[in-house]
Amino acid sequence: MKRLLSSLIILSFVFLIVACDNKEEFNHDPDFLLNFSNDSLTFDTIFSGLQSTTKQLKIYNPSSKAIYLDEITLENNNEGYRLNINGVDGNTARQVYIPAKDSLYIFVELNVPDNDQDAPRLVEDYILLTYNSKVQKFLLKSWAQDVIRFDNNELQTQEWTQNRPYFIDNNLYLKQDQILTIQAGTKVFFQKGAGIHIHGTLNIDGSFEAPVFFGSHRREELYKNVPGQWEGLFFYDESKNNFISHLKLENAIKGISAQSETNSNSLEIEYSQFLNFTTTGIKTNNFNLKMHDVIVSNCGEQAVLLEGKGDFEFSHCNFINNWFLSQRATPCISFLANEENDNALKIYNSIIWGSKTNEFECGQTNTFQFKNTLIKLNSEKQNIFSNRFENCIFNTDPHFVDKNNHNYNLNAESILIDKAKLDIANIYPIDFNGNSRISDTTPDIGTYEYVETTD
């Protein structure tokens, strides 16, 4: 019995020693600092009244000892930032435990109120971490932009300016006989499902220095070249005498859809770029369309689809379709209009290029005329349409500067240099970049005149 009692006493001492050895140690060093996954956390420009995406901050304890944070909170707590600390919503948490060599996560969102001001404003706050008798700060820094919204989705005659962006969260309808004028530098952002339906007249007056922008409200890098984020522009029967100059329109389902019951409507476009669409870039039905120095690229279907009746003239345009997000069954340009109208489609000094063998189709062989244009087309179709081509180039790489990033300026080795028709260049003497086409007597095919650079 004495031996058993002695053994129990010895075992108790052993367990006590082990328990003491396993007791967790905590870091109380006032000079110790936690590590952050980023130097600071920033959002792309946030529109007032609109929820940001969620970003995360990882806080790492590099010590071999655990640590208790007395408090995690926001310094100002009135700038619109919202925190989720280790899975718990709230801008303040107390007695936060981080084991040795371990971490915690803070998720951050931003929703700023409208201050009714034109200029973007800086929105700053700090996450404060109080521990070991000190405070360590982490910077939250973003820009907020107030926007113009519409309570009424029916538009009367009005003018939009560059003073403040416009935010479109539902379809807008420009009423018949009303005029919407959009000044240079204006930016218009659309939510998913939104677009503008034009029954009146649209005048977009951008400039080389200050183009007009139409695109998605998602400005994060992840969404930069994602099509299908909003609906597009739609023109109807009652819409007359529309003019678009210096517009960049991107990342929609459609770029422009112009449809009428009768062929008495017109749309003119110059110095504009249409980029990234899940369906068509520009589609017309019984609509007259005239364009010069226009780029249409990266479409899930046609870059340009022409149906019904109409007169079409395109000069110094780039129609380029290297769509890769899905299989594309249609060519870059489909001309399915005007079976009885000779030379209704005229394309001069332009580029029709893409990833398919044939990037042009038409319903009738006698209703179009191409001059001094690069075309991706097989030899069989070249022979069928041979009398419709004048000084055209077929199936030769245009040698763009960077087609993957939609930079369609010409490299020095491009076959398109000095191959455009001078008579057309004299009508449109300034290229997409604002450079002269007629500084010599041999202009270039496409929207961009090649300019030699010196190192």
C-alpha positions as a Markdown table, in Angstrom:
| # | Residue | x | y | z |
|---|---|---|---|---|
| 1 | Met | 0.0 | 0.0 | 0.0 |
| 2 | Lys | 2.8 | 2.4 | 0.9 |
| 3 | Arg | 4.5 | 1.5 | -2.5 |
| 4 | Leu | 1.2 | 2.3 | -4.3 |
| 5 | Leu | 0.8 | 5.6 | -2.5 |
| 6 | Ser | 4.4 | 6.5 | -3.3 |
| 7 | Ser | 3.8 | 5.7 | -7.0 |
| 8 | Leu | 0.7 | 7.9 | -7.1 |
| 9 | Ile | 2.5 | 10.7 | -5.5 |
| 10 | Ile | 5.4 | 10.4 | -8.0 |
| 11 | Leu | 2.9 | 10.3 | -11.0 |
| 12 | Ser | 1.2 | 13.4 | -9.7 |
| 13 | Phe | 4.5 | 15.3 | -9.6 |
| 14 | Val | 5.2 | 14.1 | -13.2 |
| 15 | Phe | 1.8 | 15.3 | -14.4 |
| 16 | Leu | 2.3 | 18.6 | -12.6 |
| 17 | Ile | 5.7 | 19.1 | -14.2 |
| 18 | Val | 4.3 | 18.3 | -17.6 |
| 19 | Ala | 1.4 | 20.6 | -17.2 |
| 20 | Cys | 3.7 | 23.4 | -16.1 |
| 21 | Asp | 5.9 | 22.8 | -19.1 |
| 22 | Asn | 2.9 | 22.9 | -21.5 |
| 23 | Lys | 1.6 | 26.2 | -20.1 |
| 24 | Glu | 1.2 | 28.7 | -23.1 |
| 25 | Glu | 3.5 | 31.7 | -23.0 |
| 26 | Phe | 2.3 | 35.1 | -24.1 |
| 27 | Asn | 4.3 | 37.9 | -25.8 |
| 28 | His | 4.4 | 41.1 | -23.6 |
| 29 | Asp | 7.3 | 42.8 | -25.4 |
| 30 | Pro | 6.4 | 46.4 | -26.0 |
| 31 | Asp | 8.8 | 46.5 | -29.0 |
| 32 | Phe | 7.2 | 43.6 | -30.7 |
| 33 | Leu | 5.2 | 44.2 | -33.9 |
| 34 | Leu | 2.6 | 42.2 | -35.8 |
| 35 | Asn | 3.1 | 41.7 | -39.6 |
| 36 | Phe | 0.5 | 42.6 | -42.2 |
| 37 | Ser | -0.1 | 41.0 | -45.6 |
| 38 | Asn | -0.1 | 44.5 | -47.2 |
| 39 | Asp | 1.4 | 47.9 | -46.4 |
| 40 | Ser | -2.1 | 49.4 | -46.8 |
| 41 | Leu | -5.4 | 48.4 | -48.2 |
| 42 | Thr | -7.0 | 50.4 | -51.1 |
| 43 | Phe | -10.1 | 50.2 | -53.2 |
| 44 | Asp | -10.5 | 51.4 | -56.8 |
| 45 | Thr | -12.6 | 54.5 | -57.0 |
| 46 | Ile | -15.9 | 53.8 | -55.2 |
| 47 | Phe | -19.1 | 55.4 | -56.3 |
| 48 | Ser | -21.1 | 56.9 | -53.4 |
| 49 | Gly | -24.0 | 54.8 | -52.3 |
| 50 | Leu | -22.6 | 51.6 | -53.9 |
| 51 | Gln | -21.2 | 48.7 | -52.0 |
| 52 | Ser | -17.6 | 47.9 | -52.7 |
| 53 | Thr | -16.1 | 44.4 | -53.2 |
| 54 | Thr | -14.7 | 42.7 | -50.1 |
| 55 | Lys | -10.9 | 42.8 | -49.6 |
| 56 | Gln | -9.0 | 40.9 | -46.9 |
| 57 | Leu | -6.1 | 41.8 | -44.6 |
| 58 | Lys | -4.0 | 39.0 | -43.0 |
| 59 | Ile | -2.4 | 39.9 | -39.6 |
| 60 | Tyr | 0.4 | 37.5 | -38.7 |
| 61 | Asn | 2.0 | 36.8 | -35.4 |
| 62 | Pro | 5.6 | 35.9 | -36.1 |
| 63 | Ser | 6.5 | 35.4 | -32.4 |
| 64 | Ser | 7.0 | 32.0 | -30.8 |
| 65 | Lys | 4.6 | 33.2 | -28.2 |
| 66 | Ala | 0.9 | 33.8 | -28.4 |
| 67 | Ile | -0.5 | 37.3 | -28.1 |
| 68 | Tyr | -3.7 | 38.9 | -26.9 |
| 69 | Leu | -4.8 | 42.0 | -28.6 |
| 70 | Asp | -6.7 | 44.3 | -26.2 |
| 71 | Glu | -8.7 | 45.8 | -29.0 |
| 72 | Ile | -9.1 | 46.0 | -32.8 |
| 73 | Thr | -11.1 | 49.0 | -34.0 |
| 74 | Leu | -11.3 | 51.8 | -36.5 |
| 75 | Glu | -9.8 | 55.1 | -35.7 |
| 76 | Asn | -12.6 | 57.3 | -37.2 |
| 77 | Asn | -15.3 | 54.8 | -37.7 |
| 78 | Asn | -17.3 | 57.3 | -39.7 |
| 79 | Glu | -15.8 | 57.1 | -43.2 |
| 80 | Gly | -17.9 | 54.1 | -44.5 |
| 81 | Tyr | -15.5 | 51.3 | -43.9 |
| 82 | Arg | -16.9 | 48.1 | -42.4 |
| 83 | Leu | -14.9 | 45.2 | -40.8 |
| 84 | Asn | -15.4 | 41.5 | -40.3 |
| 85 | Ile | -12.8 | 40.4 | -37.8 |
| 86 | Asn | -12.1 | 36.7 | -37.8 |
| 87 | Gly | -15.6 | 35.9 | -39.1 |
| 88 | Val | -17.5 | 38.3 | -36.8 |
| 89 | Asp | -19.1 | 41.4 | -38.3 |
| 90 | Gly | -18.3 | 44.6 | -36.4 |
| 91 | Asn | -15.8 | 47.4 | -36.4 |
| 92 | Thr | -14.5 | 46.7 | -32.9 |
| 93 | Ala | -13.3 | 43.4 | -31.3 |
| 94 | Arg | -11.7 | 43.0 | -27.9 |
| 95 | Gln | -9.4 | 40.4 | -26.3 |
| 96 | Val | -8.5 | 38.9 | -29.7 |
| 97 | Tyr | -6.2 | 35.9 | -29.4 |
| 98 | Ile | -3.6 | 35.0 | -32.0 |
| 99 | Pro | -1.6 | 31.8 | -31.3 |
| 100 | Ala | 2.2 | 31.7 | -31.9 |
| 101 | Lys | 3.2 | 31.7 | -35.6 |
| 102 | Asp | -0.5 | 32.0 | -36.5 |
| 103 | Ser | -2.7 | 34.7 | -38.0 |
| 104 | Leu | -6.1 | 36.2 | -38.2 |
| 105 | Tyr | -8.1 | 37.7 | -41.1 |
| 106 | Ile | -9.9 | 41.0 | -41.3 |
| 107 | Phe | -12.3 | 41.5 | -44.2 |
| 108 | Val | -13.0 | 45.1 | -45.3 |
| 109 | Glu | -15.8 | 46.7 | -47.2 |
| 110 | Leu | -16.5 | 50.3 | -48.1 |
| 111 | Asn | -19.8 | 52.1 | -48.7 |
| 112 | Val | -19.5 | 55.9 | -48.7 |
| 113 | Pro | -22.5 | 58.4 | -48.5 |
| 114 | Asp | -23.1 | 61.0 | -51.2 |
| 115 | Asn | -21.5 | 64.4 | -50.3 |
| 116 | Asp | -22.9 | 66.2 | -53.4 |
| 117 | Gln | -19.6 | 67.2 | -54.8 |
| 118 | Asp | -18.0 | 66.9 | -58.2 |
| 119 | Ala | -14.4 | 66.1 | -57.4 |
| 120 | Pro | -13.3 | 62.7 | -56.1 |
| 121 | Arg | -12.4 | 62.7 | -52.4 |
| 122 | Leu | -10.0 | 60.8 | -50.4 |
| 123 | Val | -11.5 | 58.4 | -47.8 |
| 124 | Glu | -9.0 | 57.4 | -45.2 |
| 125 | Asp | -9.2 | 55.5 | -41.9 |
| 126 | Tyr | -6.9 | 53.3 | -39.8 |
| 127 | Ile | -7.4 | 50.0 | -38.2 |
| 128 | Leu | -6.0 | 50.3 | -34.7 |
| 129 | Leu | -4.5 | 47.3 | -32.9 |
| 130 | Thr | -3.9 | 47.8 | -29.2 |
| 131 | Tyr | -1.6 | 45.4 | -27.4 |
| 132 | Asn | 1.4 | 45.3 | -25.2 |
| 133 | Ser | 0.7 | 48.9 | -24.0 |
| 134 | Lys | 0.9 | 50.4 | -27.5 |
| 135 | Val | -1.2 | 50.9 | -30.7 |
| 136 | Gln | -0.2 | 49.7 | -34.1 |
| 137 | Lys | -1.9 | 51.3 | -37.1 |
| 138 | Phe | -2.9 | 49.9 | -40.6 |
| 139 | Leu | -4.0 | 52.4 | -43.3 |
| 140 | Leu | -7.2 | 52.1 | -45.3 |
| 141 | Lys | -7.1 | 54.5 | -48.2 |
| 142 | Ser | -9.6 | 54.9 | -51.1 |
| 143 | Trp | -11.1 | 57.4 | -53.4 |
| 144 | Ala | -14.8 | 58.1 | -53.5 |
| 145 | Gln | -16.8 | 59.7 | -56.3 |
| 146 | Asp | -20.3 | 61.1 | -56.1 |
| 147 | Val | -22.4 | 60.3 | -59.2 |
| 148 | Ile | -25.5 | 61.6 | -60.9 |
| 149 | Arg | -28.4 | 59.1 | -60.7 |
| 150 | Phe | -31.9 | 59.2 | -62.3 |
| 151 | Asp | -35.1 | 58.9 | -60.3 |
| 152 | Asn | -37.1 | 59.0 | -63.6 |
| 153 | Asn | -36.1 | 56.7 | -66.4 |
| 154 | Glu | -37.7 | 58.8 | -69.1 |
| 155 | Leu | -35.3 | 61.4 | -70.5 |
| 156 | Gln | -36.4 | 64.8 | -71.9 |
| 157 | Thr | -34.0 | 67.1 | -73.8 |
| 158 | Gln | -30.9 | 67.6 | -71.7 |
| 159 | Glu | -27.1 | 67.9 | -71.7 |
| 160 | Trp | -24.7 | 65.7 | -69.7 |
| 161 | Thr | -21.4 | 67.2 | -68.7 |
| 162 | Gln | -18.0 | 65.9 | -67.5 |
| 163 | Asn | -18.4 | 67.6 | -64.1 |
| 164 | Arg | -19.6 | 64.4 | -62.4 |
| 165 | Pro | -20.0 | 60.7 | -63.6 |
| 166 | Tyr | -23.4 | 59.4 | -64.4 |
| 167 | Phe | -24.5 | 56.1 | -62.8 |
| 168 | Ile | -27.2 | 54.1 | -64.7 |
| 169 | Asp | -28.7 | 51.4 | -62.6 |
| 170 | Asn | -31.9 | 50.8 | -64.7 |
| 171 | Asn | -32.7 | 51.2 | -68.4 |
| 172 | Leu | -33.1 | 54.9 | -69.5 |
| 173 | Tyr | -35.4 | 55.9 | -72.3 |
| 174 | Leu | -34.8 | 59.0 | -74.4 |
| 175 | Lys | -38.3 | 60.0 | -75.6 |
| 176 | Gln | -39.3 | 60.8 | -79.2 |
| 177 | Asp | -38.3 | 64.3 | -80.4 |
| 178 | Gln | -36.0 | 64.8 | -77.4 |
| 179 | Ile | -32.3 | 65.4 | -77.7 |
| 180 | Leu | -29.6 | 64.1 | -75.4 |
| 181 | Thr | -26.2 | 65.9 | -75.8 |
| 182 | Ile | -23.2 | 64.5 | -74.1 |
| 183 | Gln | -20.2 | 66.8 | -73.7 |
| 184 | Ala | -16.5 | 65.8 | -74.1 |
| 185 | Gly | -15.0 | 64.0 | -71.1 |
| 186 | Thr | -18.3 | 62.7 | -69.8 |
| 187 | Lys | -18.2 | 59.3 | -68.1 |
| 188 | Val | -21.3 | 57.1 | -67.9 |
| 189 | Phe | -21.2 | 53.9 | -65.8 |
| 190 | Phe | -23.9 | 51.1 | -66.1 |
| 191 | Gln | -25.0 | 48.4 | -63.7 |
| 192 | Lys | -25.8 | 44.9 | -65.0 |
| 193 | Gly | -29.1 | 45.0 | -66.9 |
| 194 | Ala | -29.0 | 48.7 | -67.7 |
| 195 | Gly | -28.7 | 50.5 | -71.0 |
| 196 | Ile | -30.0 | 53.5 | -72.9 |
| 197 | His | -32.9 | 53.2 | -75.4 |
| 198 | Ile | -33.0 | 56.1 | -77.8 |
| 199 | His | -36.3 | 57.2 | -79.4 |
| 200 | Gly | -35.1 | 60.7 | -79.9 |
| 201 | Thr | -31.7 | 62.0 | -81.0 |
| 202 | Leu | -28.3 | 61.3 | -79.4 |
| 203 | Asn | -25.4 | 63.6 | -79.9 |
| 204 | Ile | -22.1 | 62.6 | -78.4 |
| 205 | Asp | -19.5 | 65.4 | -78.7 |
| 206 | Gly | -16.2 | 63.9 | -77.4 |
| 207 | Ser | -12.8 | 65.1 | -78.4 |
| 208 | Phe | -9.3 | 63.7 | -78.9 |
| 209 | Glu | -8.3 | 65.2 | -75.5 |
| 210 | Ala | -11.5 | 64.2 | -73.7 |
| 211 | Pro | -13.4 | 61.2 | -75.2 |
| 212 | Val | -16.7 | 60.2 | -73.8 |
| 213 | Phe | -16.8 | 56.9 | -71.9 |
| 214 | Phe | -19.6 | 54.3 | -71.6 |
| 215 | Gly | -18.8 | 51.2 | -69.5 |
| 216 | Ser | -19.5 | 49.0 | -66.5 |
| 217 | His | -19.5 | 50.4 | -63.0 |
| 218 | Arg | -17.1 | 47.6 | -62.0 |
| 219 | Arg | -13.7 | 49.3 | -62.2 |
| 220 | Glu | -11.6 | 46.6 | -60.6 |
| 221 | Glu | -8.8 | 45.2 | -62.7 |
| 222 | Leu | -10.5 | 41.8 | -62.7 |
| 223 | Tyr | -13.4 | 43.2 | -64.7 |
| 224 | Lys | -11.2 | 45.3 | -67.1 |
| 225 | Asn | -11.9 | 43.3 | -70.3 |
| 226 | Val | -15.0 | 41.3 | -69.3 |
| 227 | Pro | -17.9 | 41.6 | -71.8 |
| 228 | Gly | -21.6 | 41.3 | -70.9 |
| 229 | Gln | -21.6 | 43.6 | -67.9 |
| 230 | Trp | -24.4 | 45.9 | -69.1 |
| 231 | Glu | -26.8 | 46.1 | -72.0 |
| 232 | Gly | -25.6 | 48.7 | -74.6 |
| 233 | Leu | -27.2 | 51.4 | -76.7 |
| 234 | Phe | -30.4 | 50.9 | -78.6 |
| 235 | Phe | -31.8 | 53.1 | -81.4 |
| 236 | Tyr | -35.4 | 52.8 | -82.7 |
| 237 | Asp | -37.9 | 53.9 | -85.4 |
| 238 | Glu | -38.3 | 57.4 | -84.1 |
| 239 | Ser | -34.6 | 58.1 | -83.6 |
| 240 | Lys | -33.2 | 60.5 | -86.3 |
| 241 | Asn | -29.9 | 62.2 | -87.1 |
| 242 | Asn | -27.8 | 60.6 | -84.4 |
| 243 | Phe | -24.1 | 61.6 | -84.2 |
| 244 | Ile | -21.3 | 60.0 | -82.1 |
| 245 | Ser | -17.8 | 61.5 | -81.9 |
| 246 | His | -15.0 | 60.2 | -79.8 |
| 247 | Leu | -16.8 | 57.6 | -77.7 |
| 248 | Lys | -15.2 | 54.6 | -76.0 |
| 249 | Leu | -17.9 | 52.0 | -75.3 |
| 250 | Glu | -16.9 | 48.7 | -73.7 |
| 251 | Asn | -17.8 | 45.5 | -71.9 |
| 252 | Ala | -21.5 | 45.2 | -72.8 |
| 253 | Ile | -23.8 | 42.6 | -74.2 |
| 254 | Lys | -24.2 | 44.6 | -77.4 |
| 255 | Gly | -22.4 | 47.8 | -78.4 |
| 256 | Ile | -25.0 | 49.5 | -80.6 |
| 257 | Ser | -28.3 | 48.1 | -81.9 |
| 258 | Ala | -30.1 | 50.3 | -84.4 |
| 259 | Gln | -33.4 | 49.0 | -85.8 |
| 260 | Ser | -36.3 | 50.5 | -87.6 |
| 261 | Glu | -39.3 | 49.5 | -89.6 |
| 262 | Thr | -38.4 | 51.9 | -92.4 |
| 263 | Asn | -35.1 | 53.1 | -93.9 |
| 264 | Ser | -35.3 | 56.8 | -92.9 |
| 265 | Asn | -33.0 | 56.7 | -89.9 |
| 266 | Ser | -29.3 | 57.6 | -89.8 |
| 267 | Leu | -26.3 | 57.2 | -87.5 |
| 268 | Glu | -22.9 | 58.7 | -88.0 |
| 269 | Ile | -19.9 | 57.6 | -85.9 |
| 270 | Glu | -16.3 | 58.9 | -85.9 |
| 271 | Tyr | -13.2 | 58.4 | -83.8 |
| 272 | Ser | -14.8 | 55.9 | -81.6 |
| 273 | Gln | -13.9 | 52.5 | -80.1 |
| 274 | Phe | -16.3 | 49.6 | -79.4 |
| 275 | Leu | -14.7 | 46.8 | -77.4 |
| 276 | Asn | -15.7 | 43.5 | -75.7 |
| 277 | Phe | -19.2 | 42.3 | -76.4 |
| 278 | Thr | -20.8 | 38.9 | -75.8 |
| 279 | Thr | -22.9 | 39.3 | -79.1 |
| 280 | Thr | -22.5 | 42.0 | -81.7 |
| 281 | Gly | -20.5 | 45.2 | -81.7 |
| 282 | Ile | -22.7 | 47.2 | -84.1 |
| 283 | Lys | -26.0 | 45.8 | -85.5 |
| 284 | Thr | -28.4 | 47.6 | -87.8 |
| 285 | Asn | -31.7 | 46.8 | -89.5 |
| 286 | Asn | -33.1 | 49.4 | -91.8 |
| 287 | Phe | -30.7 | 52.0 | -90.5 |
| 288 | Asn | -28.2 | 54.2 | -92.5 |
| 289 | Leu | -24.7 | 54.0 | -91.0 |
| 290 | Lys | -21.7 | 56.1 | -91.9 |
| 291 | Met | -18.4 | 55.7 | -90.0 |
| 292 | His | -14.8 | 56.7 | -90.2 |
| 293 | Asp | -11.9 | 56.1 | -87.8 |
| 294 | Val | -13.9 | 53.6 | -85.8 |
| 295 | Ile | -12.6 | 50.4 | -84.1 |
| 296 | Val | -14.8 | 47.5 | -83.4 |
| 297 | Ser | -13.2 | 44.5 | -81.7 |
| 298 | Asn | -13.5 | 41.4 | -79.6 |
| 299 | Cys | -17.2 | 40.3 | -80.1 |
| 300 | Gly | -18.8 | 36.9 | -79.4 |
| 301 | Glu | -20.7 | 37.3 | -82.7 |
| 302 | Gln | -20.2 | 39.8 | -85.5 |
| 303 | Ala | -18.3 | 43.0 | -85.1 |
| 304 | Val | -20.7 | 44.5 | -87.5 |
| 305 | Leu | -24.1 | 42.9 | -88.6 |
| 306 | Leu | -26.0 | 44.8 | -91.3 |
| 307 | Glu | -29.6 | 43.7 | -92.1 |
| 308 | Gly | -32.6 | 45.2 | -93.8 |
| 309 | Lys | -32.1 | 48.2 | -96.0 |
| 310 | Gly | -29.7 | 51.1 | -95.7 |
| 311 | Asp | -26.6 | 52.9 | -97.1 |
| 312 | Phe | -23.3 | 52.1 | -95.4 |
| 313 | Glu | -20.0 | 53.7 | -95.8 |
| 314 | Phe | -17.0 | 52.9 | -93.6 |
| 315 | Ser | -13.6 | 54.6 | -94.1 |
| 316 | His | -10.4 | 54.1 | -92.2 |
| 317 | Cys | -12.0 | 51.6 | -89.8 |
| 318 | Asn | -10.6 | 48.6 | -88.0 |
| 319 | Phe | -13.0 | 45.6 | -87.6 |
| 320 | Ile | -11.0 | 43.1 | -85.7 |
| 321 | Asn | -12.3 | 40.0 | -84.0 |
| 322 | Asn | -10.0 | 37.7 | -82.2 |
| 323 | Trp | -12.7 | 36.5 | -79.7 |
| 324 | Phe | -11.5 | 33.6 | -77.6 |
| 325 | Leu | -13.9 | 33.2 | -74.7 |
| 326 | Ser | -16.1 | 30.8 | -76.7 |
| 327 | Gln | -16.4 | 29.4 | -80.2 |
| 328 | Arg | -17.4 | 32.1 | -82.7 |
| 329 | Ala | -19.5 | 30.9 | -85.6 |
| 330 | Thr | -20.0 | 34.2 | -87.4 |
| 331 | Pro | -17.5 | 36.3 | -89.4 |
| 332 | Cys | -16.3 | 39.7 | -88.4 |
| 333 | Ile | -18.7 | 41.5 | -90.8 |
| 334 | Ser | -22.0 | 40.1 | -92.0 |
| 335 | Phe | -23.7 | 42.1 | -94.8 |
| 336 | Leu | -27.1 | 40.7 | -95.2 |
| 337 | Ala | -28.9 | 43.8 | -96.4 |
| 338 | Asn | -29.9 | 45.5 | -99.6 |
| 339 | Glu | -30.4 | 42.6 | -102.1 |
| 340 | Glu | -31.5 | 45.1 | -104.8 |
| 341 | Asn | -29.3 | 48.1 | -104.0 |
| 342 | Asp | -26.0 | 48.2 | -105.9 |
| 343 | Asn | -22.9 | 49.3 | -103.9 |
| 344 | Ala | -24.9 | 49.9 | -100.7 |
| 345 | Leu | -21.9 | 48.9 | -98.6 |
| 346 | Lys | -18.7 | 50.8 | -99.3 |
| 347 | Ile | -15.6 | 50.0 | -97.2 |
| 348 | Tyr | -12.5 | 52.1 | -98.0 |
| 349 | Asn | -8.9 | 52.1 | -96.5 |
| 350 | Ser | -10.1 | 49.7 | -93.7 |
| 351 | Ile | -9.1 | 46.4 | -92.0 |
| 352 | Ile | -11.3 | 43.4 | -91.7 |
| 353 | Trp | -9.3 | 40.9 | -89.6 |
| 354 | Gly | -9.8 | 38.1 | -87.1 |
| 355 | Ser | -9.2 | 34.5 | -86.1 |
| 356 | Lys | -11.5 | 32.9 | -88.7 |
| 357 | Thr | -10.6 | 31.9 | -92.2 |
| 358 | Asn | -13.4 | 34.1 | -93.7 |
| 359 | Glu | -14.1 | 37.3 | -91.9 |
| 360 | Phe | -16.7 | 38.7 | -94.3 |
| 361 | Glu | -20.0 | 37.3 | -95.6 |
| 362 | Cys | -22.7 | 38.8 | -97.8 |
| 363 | Gly | -26.1 | 37.9 | -99.2 |
| 364 | Gln | -25.5 | 39.2 | -102.7 |
| 365 | Thr | -22.3 | 39.7 | -104.6 |
| 366 | Asn | -23.2 | 42.9 | -106.3 |
| 367 | Thr | -24.1 | 45.1 | -103.4 |
| 368 | Phe | -20.8 | 46.1 | -101.9 |
| 369 | Gln | -17.5 | 47.7 | -102.9 |
| 370 | Phe | -14.2 | 47.5 | -101.1 |
| 371 | Lys | -11.2 | 49.7 | -101.9 |
| 372 | Asn | -7.7 | 49.6 | -100.5 |
| 373 | Thr | -8.8 | 47.3 | -97.6 |
| 374 | Leu | -7.1 | 44.4 | -95.8 |
| 375 | Ile | -9.5 | 41.4 | -95.7 |
| 376 | Lys | -9.3 | 37.9 | -94.2 |
| 377 | Leu | -10.9 | 35.8 | -96.9 |
| 378 | Asn | -10.1 | 32.5 | -98.6 |
| 379 | Ser | -9.3 | 32.3 | -102.3 |
| 380 | Glu | -12.6 | 30.8 | -103.2 |
| 381 | Lys | -14.5 | 33.8 | -101.9 |
| 382 | Gln | -11.9 | 36.1 | -103.4 |
| 383 | Asn | -12.7 | 34.7 | -106.8 |
| 384 | Ile | -16.5 | 34.9 | -106.2 |
| 385 | Phe | -16.3 | 38.6 | -105.2 |
| 386 | Ser | -13.4 | 39.5 | -107.4 |
| 387 | Asn | -15.1 | 42.4 | -109.2 |
| 388 | Arg | -16.0 | 44.0 | -105.9 |
| 389 | Phe | -12.4 | 44.5 | -104.8 |
| 390 | Glu | -10.1 | 47.3 | -105.8 |
| 391 | Asn | -6.5 | 47.3 | -104.6 |
| 392 | Cys | -7.3 | 45.1 | -101.6 |
| 393 | Ile | -4.9 | 43.0 | -99.6 |
| 394 | Phe | -5.8 | 39.5 | -98.5 |
| 395 | Asn | -4.7 | 37.3 | -95.6 |
| 396 | Thr | -1.5 | 39.2 | -94.7 |
| 397 | Asp | -0.7 | 39.8 | -91.0 |
| 398 | Pro | -1.3 | 43.5 | -90.4 |
| 399 | His | 1.4 | 43.6 | -87.7 |
| 400 | Phe | -0.3 | 45.5 | -84.9 |
| 401 | Val | 1.7 | 46.8 | -82.0 |
| 402 | Asp | -0.1 | 44.7 | -79.5 |
| 403 | Lys | -3.3 | 43.0 | -80.6 |
| 404 | Asn | -3.7 | 41.2 | -77.3 |
| 405 | Asn | -4.1 | 44.5 | -75.5 |
| 406 | His | -6.2 | 46.1 | -78.4 |
| 407 | Asn | -3.4 | 48.3 | -79.5 |
| 408 | Tyr | -4.0 | 48.4 | -83.3 |
| 409 | Asn | -1.3 | 50.9 | -84.2 |
| 410 | Leu | 0.9 | 49.6 | -87.0 |
| 411 | Asn | 4.4 | 48.2 | -86.6 |
| 412 | Ala | 7.1 | 49.4 | -88.9 |
| 413 | Glu | 6.9 | 46.1 | -90.9 |
| 414 | Ser | 3.2 | 46.4 | -91.6 |
| 415 | Ile | 2.2 | 45.9 | -95.2 |
| 416 | Leu | -0.6 | 48.4 | -94.6 |
| 417 | Ile | 1.8 | 51.4 | -94.6 |
| 418 | Asp | 1.5 | 53.6 | -97.6 |
| 419 | Lys | -1.3 | 51.4 | -99.1 |
| 420 | Ala | -4.4 | 53.6 | -98.5 |
| 421 | Lys | -6.4 | 55.5 | -101.2 |
| 422 | Leu | -5.4 | 59.1 | -101.1 |
| 423 | Asp | -8.7 | 60.5 | -102.2 |
| 424 | Ile | -10.4 | 58.9 | -99.1 |
| 425 | Ala | -7.6 | 60.1 | -96.8 |
| 426 | Asn | -8.1 | 63.6 | -98.1 |
| 427 | Ile | -11.7 | 63.5 | -96.9 |
| 428 | Tyr | -10.6 | 62.2 | -93.4 |
| 429 | Pro | -7.1 | 63.7 | -93.0 |
| 430 | Ile | -6.7 | 63.1 | -89.3 |
| 431 | Asp | -6.2 | 59.6 | -87.9 |
| 432 | Phe | -7.5 | 58.1 | -84.6 |
| 433 | Asn | -4.5 | 59.5 | -82.7 |
| 434 | Gly | -4.9 | 63.0 | -84.1 |
| 435 | Asn | -2.0 | 62.6 | -86.5 |
| 436 | Ser | -2.1 | 63.8 | -90.1 |
| 437 | Arg | -2.7 | 61.2 | -92.8 |
| 438 | Ile | -1.7 | 63.5 | -95.6 |
| 439 | Ser | 1.6 | 64.8 | -94.5 |
| 440 | Asp | 2.8 | 62.8 | -97.4 |
| 441 | Thr | 1.0 | 61.4 | -100.5 |
| 442 | Thr | 0.9 | 57.8 | -99.3 |
| 443 | Pro | -1.5 | 57.4 | -96.3 |
| 444 | Asp | -1.9 | 54.1 | -94.4 |
| 445 | Ile | -4.8 | 51.6 | -94.3 |
| 446 | Gly | -6.7 | 51.5 | -91.0 |
| 447 | Thr | -7.5 | 53.9 | -88.2 |
| 448 | Tyr | -3.9 | 54.7 | -87.4 |
| 449 | Glu | -1.3 | 56.4 | -89.5 |
| 450 | Tyr | 2.1 | 54.9 | -88.9 |
| 451 | Val | 4.5 | 57.4 | -87.3 |
| 452 | Glu | 8.1 | 56.6 | -87.2 |
| 453 | Thr | 9.6 | 56.9 | -83.7 |
| 454 | Thr | 13.2 | 57.7 | -82.8 |
| 455 | Asp | 15.0 | 56.2 | -79.9 |
